[in-house]
């Protein structure tokens, strides 16, 4: 059989397979949000604000830098909200290019984050006045990091994404280690290993898509 | 006569066996089943002109390989494209045939 019109002549099989792969990679890239925009804002938020937590509320009540006590939590809240907006906008801009089950999945996943964070915030704020500052800080930080790890692992299950699962498991494990070591160490571990892990995930994802 | 000059065309699906349509079908094969891509995005990813892409989509539609639907995204009209089950099957057969030609 001959091609049904006068199009560019077909390539040989190896070239055709290469063309198929190139085109699939191309579209795959166009339809996924930039991993840097999805991970770096969170990585930076954790790195910066948990470093502030560590400096202000160090292990065994040490104060490395006498920052205002409200500054670390305020920084965390501000940077997390900024990160949420950045990833939300980046994700929805890409998801508008496709219609169907997978952007419904994306929307449901995005909503899960907001709802779960809100629930935890409402719950933890009930204890903020009751607990000593150090314990309250650990409750907030440990809870939010646990939630993040769990949502990454759940997201990995939705999209069958191994790299995302590794990130979620990593975040969860370092969180547990940090909680057991106590609040000062928790901040340092989450800043370096958690924030650093997310920045690495964004970089690896971006290099893979290029 | 083309049959002699191009041994590939004797066994490969003639609808897909043209560079432009192979590119279109490859691009659409990335979508998950039942997902539809917007026409402008497909055009942008493939770097084709709207006219050229329309022509090839029509041929693919005639073969039952793609489905083109018109809808609205908010108030703006949108054209959406998806690979049909038949199209996906044809694409899988085509790539399998290419691999078979490479490693007989």
Boltz contact constraints between the chains, C-beta under 6 A:
constraints:
  - contact:
      token1: [A, 1]
      token2: [B, 9]
      max_distance: 6.0
  - contact:
      token1: [A, 1]
      token2: [B, 14]
      max_distance: 6.0
  - contact:
      token1: [A, 2]
      token2: [B, 2]
      max_distance: 6.0
  - contact:
      token1: [A, 2]
      token2: [B, 9]
      max_distance: 6.0
  - contact:
      token1: [A, 3]
      token2: [B, 14]
      max_distance: 6.0
  - contact:
      token1: [A, 3]
      token2: [B, 17]
      max_distance: 6.0
  - contact:
      token1: [A, 3]
      token2: [B, 18]
      max_distance: 6.0
  - contact:
      token1: [A, 4]
      token2: [B, 14]
      max_distance: 6.0
  - contact:
      token1: [A, 7]
      token2: [B, 18]
      max_distance: 6.0
  - contact:
      token1: [A, 7]
      token2: [B, 20]
      max_distance: 6.0
  - contact:
      token1: [A, 8]
      token2: [B, 19]
      max_distance: 6.0
  - contact:
      token1: [A, 10]
      token2: [B, 8]
      max_distance: 6.0
  - contact:
      token1: [A, 10]
      token2: [B, 17]
      max_distance: 6.0
  - contact:
      token1: [A, 13]
      token2: [B, 98]
      max_distance: 6.0
  - contact:
      token1: [A, 13]
      token2: [B, 101]
      max_distance: 6.0
  - contact:
      token1: [A, 13]
      token2: [B, 102]
      max_distance: 6.0
  - contact:
      token1: [A, 16]
      token2: [B, 98]
      max_distance: 6.0
  - contact:
      token1: [A, 17]
      token2: [B, 98]
      max_distance: 6.0
  - contact:
      token1: [A, 20]
      token2: [B, 26]
      max_distance: 6.0
  - contact:
      token1: [A, 23]
      token2: [B, 23]
      max_distance: 6.0
  - contact:
      token1: [A, 23]
      token2: [B, 26]
      max_distance: 6.0
  - contact:
      token1: [A, 23]
      token2: [B, 27]
      max_distance: 6.0
  - contact:
      token1: [A, 24]
      token2: [B, 26]
      max_distance: 6.0
  - contact:
      token1: [A, 24]
      token2: [B, 30]
      max_distance: 6.0
  - contact:
      token1: [A, 26]
      token2: [B, 45]
      max_distance: 6.0
  - contact:
      token1: [A, 27]
      token2: [B, 27]
      max_distance: 6.0
  - contact:
      token1: [A, 27]
      token2: [B, 30]
      max_distance: 6.0
  - contact:
      token1: [A, 27]
      token2: [B, 45]
      max_distance: 6.0
  - contact:
      token1: [A, 28]
      token2: [B, 30]
      max_distance: 6.0
  - contact:
      token1: [A, 30]
      token2: [B, 45]
      max_distance: 6.0
  - contact:
      token1: [A, 97]
      token2: [B, 38]
      max_distance: 6.0
  - contact:
      token1: [A, 97]
      token2: [B, 41]
      max_distance: 6.0
  - contact:
      token1: [A, 98]
      token2: [B, 35]
      max_distance: 6.0
  - contact:
      token1: [A, 98]
      token2: [B, 37]
      max_distance: 6.0
  - contact:
      token1: [A, 99]
      token2: [B, 36]
      max_distance: 6.0
  - contact:
      token1: [A, 99]
      token2: [B, 80]
      max_distance: 6.0
  - contact:
      token1: [A, 100]
      token2: [B, 34]
      max_distance: 6.0
  - contact:
      token1: [A, 100]
      token2: [B, 35]
      max_distance: 6.0
  - contact:
      token1: [A, 100]
      token2: [B, 36]
      max_distance: 6.0
  - contact:
      token1: [A, 101]
      token2: [B, 34]
      max_distance: 6.0
  - contact:
      token1: [A, 102]
      token2: [B, 32]
      max_distance: 6.0
  - contact:
      token1: [A, 102]
      token2: [B, 35]
      max_distance: 6.0
